[in-house]
C-alpha cells in the first residue's frame, strides 16, 4: 500500500515533468521490485518446480478475490466512510473523498505483468496454471472494461504512451520464460533443448523491430489528436448527485416545479368541468 506511494514520490523527485510519465516510471520500478530479477538464476535450479503450487494459488486467488473486491469496491467504500467521519470538514472534502480516481496504472500494470511472467514461466513446469491465467485476463477484460467506462475518472491523457512501457516488459517476461524453459529442460536432460536457444534471439529481434518501427509514434502527440478540441472535464457535481437516491436528495427544486405543474394541470381540468 505504501510502496507505490513511495515510488511515486521518488519518481517525482527525479524531476519528471508530466503526471503520466511519473506513473510509468513508478510502474516500472514496482514491476522490477515484485519480479526480483536477481533471483532468476536461483529459480532455474530445482527450487523452481517446488514453488509451482504457491504461484498457482497466487494467480487463482488474484482473480477470484482481487476482481471480486474490484467489482464490489468494498475497500474504497470503507476508506470513504472513514475519511468522511474523521477527516472531511466541508462538503467539497466529502466529494473529493468520494471521487473514484483513475485506474491506478502504478500498481495495476505491474501486477498484471507479474501474472504474465508467472504464467509464462510455469506453463512448462505446471501447465494447469494456463487456464487460470486465461481466466484472470478474461475476467480482467470484462470487469476492468466496465470499471474504466463507468467508474474511474482519468486524471490525465497520455495518448497511448503506456503501450511501449508495457510492451518492453512483456518482452522481458518472454525472455525470462524462454531462459527458464531452457534451464528446466537442461536440468531434466531433454536432448532437444539446444534447439530452443534461438528463441531469445528472435525475441530480442522482435523487440528491436518494435522499438524502431512503433515507439517513435508515441514520443509526441499525433497532429490528428492535437488539432481536436479539448475534452470537457466531467461534471463531478452531477456524477456525485446521480448516486444519491431522490428521497435523500437535498435539491427539491425540480420536484417542487413538477408538483406545481401537476397542480396547475389539475386546476385547469377542474375549471373546464
N, C-alpha and C positions, 0 to 999 in steps of 0.2 A: 504493500500500500504506500509506504513512504519512499521506497526505492525509485519508482517512476518520477515522483516529485523532485527527488534529489538529482536525478539525471536531467530533468528539465531545467533545474537551477544551474547545473554545470554547463549545459548547452547554452543557456543564456549568458553565462559568464564568459563563454568563448567569444562573445561579440557577434553572434549570428543575428542578422538584422530582422528576418521575417519570421512570423509565427509558424508557418508551415515548415520552414527549414529547421527550426528548433524542434518541432515534433518529429521530423525524420531523423535528426541527429540523436535525439533521446531514444527513439525506437531502435536504431541500430545498436546503441550501447546496451539497451535492455536485452536485445536478441543475443548478442555475444556473451552477455553475463549469464543468461539462462542456459545457453548452449555449452559454455565452458569448453572451448576448443582445445585447451591444453590437455584434457583427459582423453582425447580421441585415440591416441596411441595405446593407452591402457585399456580402453574399451575394445580394441581389436583383439585382445587376448581372450582367455577363456571366461573372464567375468562378464562378457557381453551377453551370452545366452542366458546367464543366471538372472539378469535383470529384465528379461522379456516379460515376465508376469507383471512386474511392477509397472512398466511402461504401458502394457496393455490395459491394466486397471486405470492408469492415469488418463489415457485417451478416452476410455469408456465413461469415467466419471466426469470428464471435462465436458462432454456433450450431453450427458444425462442431467447433471446438476447445474453445470455452467449455463447452458441455454435455458434451462428452466428458471433459474434466477434472473437471467436477462429478460425473458419474456414477462415474468411476473413483476420485475423491478421492485422486489421487496427491500433490498438494501438501500437504494435511493429514497424509497418511501420512509424508511426508519431514519435515515440521515436528515431528510427534510423535516420530519416532526421534531427531531432533537434540536435542529437549528431554529425552528420556529418557536420552540419553547424556551430555549436558553440564550440564543444569540440574536434573534431578529427583534429589532425595536420598532421599525416602521413597516408600512405596507410595501414599500419598494424593496426592503431587505427580504420580506417574505416571498415576493415574486422572484427575486434573484436566487433565493434558496430553492424555490420550486422549479426553476428553469432546468430542463433536462440536460443541457450542454451538448457537446458534439460527440462523435463516435468514439473518440479516445484512441487515436492511432498509436500513441506512445506505448500502450500496453497490449492493445488488441492485435496489432500486426505482429509483434514478436511472439505472442502466444500462438497465433496460427502458424507462423513459420516454425516454431518449435514442434508443433504437431506434425507438420510436413516432414521435418527432419527425423522425428521418431518413427513415423510410419514407413518412410523410405528405408531407414537403416534396419528396422526389424521386419521388413516384408520378406526377407530371405530367411531369417532365423525363426520367426514365428509368423507365418503367413496369415494366421487368424486375425492379426491386427489390421489387415487391409480393409475388411468390411466395416470395422469400427471407424477407421479413418475416413472411408467414403461416407458413412452416416454423419460423421462430425461435420464435414463440409457441405453435405446436402442439407442438413438441418440449419447449418450456419447461413447458407444462401437464402433459405426461406425466412428464418427468424430475423437475421440482421437486415435483410432487404426491407422487411416490414418496419423494423426499428428506424432505419435510416429515412424511410419515406414518411413515417407517421409520428415518430417520437423525437429523434435527435434533431437539434438545430445547429447547422455547421457554423463555426466561428470564423472560418476563412475559406478561401478557394485557391487551391494550388494548381488547378488545371492539369491534373494527371501527373504531377511531379513525384508522386509516391510510387508510381509504377516502376521506374528504374531502380529505386531503392528496394522494392520487393523482389524484382526480377534478379538482381545481383545476389541476394541472399537465398533465393530459391536455387540458383545455380550452385552456390556454396553448399547448400544442403544436398544437392545432387552429387557433387564431388565427394562429400563426406560419405554418402551412401555407397558410391562406387568403390572408394578406398576400403570401407568397412566390408563390403561384399567380397572384394578380392582377398582381404586378410582372413575372412571367415572361411572362404573356400580353400585357401592355402593351409589353414590350420586343420581342416577336415581332409586334407590331402586329395583335393579334387584335381585331377590331372589336366583338365582343360582350363584351369584358372588363368594361365598366361594369355589366353585369347581375350580376356576381359581388360587387359592393360590399355588397349586403345580407347576405351570408354572415357576415362578422364580427359584424354587429349581431345576427343571430339567435343566434350562438354566445354572445355576451355575455348575451342574454336567457335562454338556456338555463342559463348559469352562475348567473345571479341567481335563477332559479326553484329550482335545486338547493340553493343556499345557504339560501334562505328556507324551503324545504319539507322538506329532509332533514338539513341539517347540525346542526340543534339536537338531533336524536336522539342524536348522538354526544358531546354535551357532558357527559352524565352517564350512569352505568351504569344500564341498564334495571332496573326492580324485579323483573321475571321472572328476570333473571340474578342480581341481588343476593340474592334470597331462597334461591337454591340453595346447597347445601353446597359448601365449598371443594374444589377438585380436589386429589387426593392428589399429592404430589411423587413423580415416578418413582424407583424404587429403582435408583440408578446402580450399586450393587454387583452386583445381579442382571443388569443390562444388560451390565456390563463382563464378567462371567463367561460370559455367553451366547455371546460371540465367541471364547472360549478353547476349543480342541479338548479333548475329555475326556482325551486322552493327556497333555496338557500341564498339566492342572489339578492344583493342589496340594491341593485338597479331596477327600480319598479316603474320607470318612466314609460317603457314600451308597454307594460301590462296596463298601466292607467290609460294610455291612449287607446288601446284596444277596448278597454272597458267603456270608455266614453263613447267610442264609435258604436259599440253594441247598444248602449243606452239610447243614443240618438236614433238608431235604426228602429228600435222598439217603439220609441215615442212617435216617430213618423208613421209607423204602421197603425198604431192605435188612433192617431188623428184621422187617418183615412177611414177607419172603421166608424 
